[in-house]
Amino acid sequence: MSVFNTGPHANTTDFRAGDVGLVRRNCGHYVENTGDDDLGFIETFRSDHYEEVSLANWLSRLPPKLVSALLRALSVARGALGQDRAIRRAGA
């Protein structure tokens, strides 16, 4: 699970069966199953309001020049990080 707030930093933690993670109020998070077993995931909130924002929806509302600059920066960062593990996709 990766937890992010404003700014360029995110904290990513690997979990095992039975672990519990906490996402502080007003922080975003992303969960990816990197294992071979099915993932059971439960979210609870202290609020009566929940809003999910998809990345595609968010990007579609930004100015095109900003999206292009962001994607170029991500491409550079990805190249600098390298790839040390495979990405699993649903149905793969």
Buried (B, 14 or more C-beta within 10 A) or exposed (E): BEBBEEEEEEEEEEBEEEEEEEBEEEEEBEEEEEEEEEEEEEEEEEEEEEEEEEEEEEEEEEEEEEBEEEEEEEEEEEEEEEEEEEEEEEEE
